[in-house]
Amino acid sequence: MKGLLLKDWFILWNQCKYMLFIPVVFITVSVLNPGNEGLIFFLMSGVILAMFPLTIMGFDERSKWDNYAMTMPYSRTQLVLSKYCLTLFGMAVGCALYFIISLVVGFMGWGHVFSWEQTIFLLGILVFGILFYSGLTYPLIFKFGVEKGRIWFFATTILVSAGAGFLYSFSRKWGLQLDFSPVWFLVLAVILFIASAFLSVHFYKRREF
């Protein structure tokens, strides 16, 4: 597993080294500009962090890495779980970056007041977004490949968004109160991410190379 993660890191550093600094810049901008504008940059940093494993999968697919990996002493389960581990590592780095930058900027007094409540809330959004996005995307990619998987993901995203919009409109129309604790959203994202890992392993074991 360590060798697979090192391989992914070398790909990121050699192919996307400049993109690795974009989340740092976006997180810094979001901290220096509290409010809606800063929130947009913060959310974009989460999207970029979630896209890094997908970028690696794209390089793997184009270079026929899967065919080569079948000859190495790695199981298909390890090949799949390495991408999930990479996602968790990227998420942890993103959370650490925001916490450190927010703490430093608040300490220096550069227009930002450090708040534990705001920090925990925003980190919760980042964790939820990455886990939810990855949990939906990975099984489709491991089943259909990167290109077809993205098409299926967009279709699924549209259905989920439409369903959420319908539920919101329905609740507004009939005066229903949908009061969900943010903790439940995190629990849902964690469950989805874990279930996604099992599903991805199942799909990948059935693929032929």
C-alpha positions as CSV (number, residue, x, y, z in Angstrom):
1,M,0.0,0.0,0.0
2,K,2.8,2.4,0.8
3,G,4.4,1.8,-2.6
4,L,1.0,2.6,-4.3
5,L,0.7,5.8,-2.4
6,L,4.2,6.8,-3.3
7,K,3.5,6.1,-6.9
8,D,0.4,8.4,-6.7
9,W,2.4,11.1,-5.0
10,F,5.1,11.0,-7.7
11,I,2.5,11.3,-10.4
12,L,1.0,14.4,-8.7
13,W,4.3,16.0,-8.2
14,N,5.6,15.4,-11.7
15,Q,2.3,16.1,-13.6
16,C,0.5,18.6,-11.4
17,K,3.1,20.1,-9.1
18,Y,1.9,23.7,-9.6
19,M,-1.8,22.7,-9.0
20,L,-0.8,21.4,-5.6
21,F,-0.3,25.1,-4.5
22,I,-3.8,26.2,-5.7
23,P,-5.6,24.8,-2.6
24,V,-3.1,26.6,-0.4
25,V,-3.8,29.9,-2.2
26,F,-7.6,29.4,-2.2
27,I,-7.6,28.5,1.5
28,T,-5.5,31.6,2.3
29,V,-7.8,33.8,0.3
30,S,-10.8,32.4,2.0
31,V,-9.3,33.1,5.5
32,L,-8.4,36.7,4.5
33,N,-11.8,37.3,3.1
34,P,-14.5,36.1,5.5
35,G,-18.0,36.0,4.1
36,N,-19.5,34.7,0.9
37,E,-16.5,35.5,-1.3
38,G,-14.2,33.7,1.0
39,L,-16.6,30.7,1.3
40,I,-16.5,30.3,-2.5
41,F,-12.7,30.0,-2.5
42,F,-12.9,27.6,0.4
43,L,-15.3,25.4,-1.4
44,M,-13.2,25.5,-4.5
45,S,-10.2,24.3,-2.6
46,G,-12.2,21.3,-1.5
47,V,-13.2,20.5,-5.0
48,I,-9.6,20.7,-6.2
49,L,-8.5,18.4,-3.3
50,A,-11.2,15.9,-4.3
51,M,-10.1,16.0,-7.9
52,F,-6.5,15.0,-7.4
53,P,-7.3,11.3,-7.0
54,L,-9.5,11.4,-10.1
55,T,-6.6,13.1,-12.0
56,I,-4.3,10.2,-11.0
57,M,-6.9,7.7,-12.1
58,G,-7.1,9.4,-15.4
59,F,-3.3,9.1,-15.8
60,D,-3.4,5.5,-14.7
61,E,-6.1,4.7,-17.3
62,R,-4.3,6.4,-20.2
63,S,-1.0,4.7,-19.3
64,K,-2.6,1.2,-18.9
65,W,-1.4,1.1,-15.3
66,D,-4.1,-1.4,-14.4
67,N,-2.7,-4.0,-16.8
68,Y,0.8,-3.5,-15.4
69,A,-0.5,-3.6,-11.8
70,M,-2.0,-7.0,-12.3
71,T,1.5,-8.4,-12.7
72,M,2.6,-6.9,-9.4
73,P,2.2,-8.3,-5.8
74,Y,-0.8,-6.1,-5.1
75,S,-4.4,-7.3,-4.8
76,R,-7.2,-5.5,-6.5
77,T,-8.5,-4.6,-3.0
78,Q,-5.2,-2.8,-2.3
79,L,-5.3,-1.0,-5.6
80,V,-8.8,0.4,-4.8
81,L,-8.2,1.2,-1.2
82,S,-5.0,3.1,-2.1
83,K,-7.2,5.7,-3.8
84,Y,-9.5,6.0,-0.8
85,C,-6.4,6.4,1.5
86,L,-5.1,9.1,-0.8
87,T,-8.5,10.9,-0.6
88,L,-8.4,10.8,3.2
89,F,-4.8,12.0,3.2
90,G,-5.7,14.9,0.9
91,M,-8.7,15.8,3.1
92,A,-6.5,15.7,6.3
93,V,-3.9,18.0,4.6
94,G,-6.7,20.4,3.5
95,C,-8.1,20.5,7.1
96,A,-4.6,21.1,8.6
97,L,-3.9,23.8,6.1
98,Y,-7.1,25.7,6.9
99,F,-6.6,25.4,10.6
100,I,-2.9,26.5,10.5
101,I,-3.5,29.4,8.1
102,S,-6.6,30.5,10.0
103,L,-4.7,30.4,13.3
104,V,-1.7,32.3,11.9
105,V,-3.8,35.0,10.2
106,G,-5.9,35.4,13.3
107,F,-2.8,35.7,15.5
108,M,-1.2,38.3,13.2
109,G,-4.5,40.3,13.2
110,W,-4.8,40.5,9.4
111,G,-8.5,41.2,9.3
112,H,-9.4,37.7,10.6
113,V,-10.5,36.8,14.1
114,F,-9.9,33.1,14.9
115,S,-13.1,31.3,16.0
116,W,-13.2,27.7,17.0
117,E,-16.9,27.5,16.1
118,Q,-16.4,28.9,12.6
119,T,-13.3,26.7,12.0
120,I,-15.1,23.5,13.1
121,F,-18.1,24.4,11.0
122,L,-16.1,25.1,7.8
123,L,-13.9,22.0,8.3
124,G,-17.1,20.0,8.7
125,I,-18.2,21.3,5.3
126,L,-14.9,20.4,3.7
127,V,-15.0,16.9,5.2
128,F,-18.6,16.3,4.1
129,G,-18.0,17.6,0.6
130,I,-14.9,15.5,-0.1
131,L,-16.3,12.3,1.4
132,F,-19.7,12.7,-0.3
133,Y,-18.2,13.6,-3.7
134,S,-15.7,10.8,-3.6
135,G,-18.2,8.3,-2.2
136,L,-20.5,8.9,-5.2
137,T,-17.8,9.1,-7.8
138,Y,-15.4,6.2,-7.1
139,P,-17.7,3.2,-7.6
140,L,-18.8,4.6,-11.0
141,I,-15.2,5.1,-12.0
142,F,-14.0,1.6,-10.9
143,K,-16.9,0.0,-12.7
144,F,-17.0,2.0,-16.0
145,G,-13.6,3.7,-16.1
146,V,-12.7,7.3,-15.7
147,E,-14.4,8.8,-18.8
148,K,-17.7,6.8,-18.6
149,G,-17.6,7.1,-14.8
150,R,-17.7,10.9,-15.1
151,I,-20.7,10.8,-17.3
152,W,-22.6,8.5,-14.9
153,F,-21.5,10.8,-12.0
154,F,-22.9,13.9,-13.7
155,A,-26.2,12.1,-14.3
156,T,-26.3,10.9,-10.7
157,T,-25.5,14.5,-9.5
158,I,-28.3,15.9,-11.5
159,L,-30.7,13.3,-10.0
160,V,-29.5,14.0,-6.4
161,S,-29.7,17.8,-6.9
162,A,-33.2,17.5,-8.5
163,G,-34.4,15.3,-5.6
164,A,-33.0,17.7,-3.0
165,G,-34.6,20.6,-4.8
166,F,-37.9,18.8,-4.9
167,L,-37.8,18.0,-1.2
168,Y,-37.0,21.6,-0.3
169,S,-39.8,22.9,-2.5
170,F,-42.2,20.4,-1.1
171,S,-41.3,21.2,2.4
172,R,-41.7,25.0,1.7
173,K,-45.1,24.4,0.0
174,W,-46.6,22.4,2.8
175,G,-44.8,24.2,5.7
176,L,-42.8,21.2,6.8
177,Q,-39.8,21.8,9.0
178,L,-36.7,19.8,7.9
179,D,-34.4,20.3,10.9
180,F,-31.3,18.2,10.4
181,S,-28.2,18.5,12.6
182,P,-24.9,19.0,10.6
183,V,-23.5,16.1,12.5
184,W,-26.0,13.8,10.7
185,F,-24.7,15.0,7.4
186,L,-21.2,14.1,8.4
187,V,-22.4,10.7,9.6
188,L,-24.1,10.2,6.3
189,A,-21.0,11.1,4.3
190,V,-18.8,8.7,6.4
191,I,-21.3,5.8,5.9
192,L,-21.5,6.6,2.1
193,F,-17.7,6.7,1.9
194,I,-17.2,3.3,3.7
195,A,-20.0,1.7,1.6
196,S,-18.5,3.2,-1.5
197,A,-15.1,1.5,-0.7
198,F,-16.8,-1.9,-0.5
199,L,-18.7,-1.3,-3.7
200,S,-15.6,-0.1,-5.6
201,V,-13.7,-3.2,-4.5
202,H,-16.6,-5.4,-5.7
203,F,-16.7,-3.7,-9.1
204,Y,-13.0,-3.6,-9.6
205,K,-12.7,-7.3,-8.9
206,R,-15.1,-8.0,-11.7
207,R,-13.4,-5.8,-14.3
208,E,-11.4,-7.5,-17.0
209,F,-8.1,-6.0,-18.3
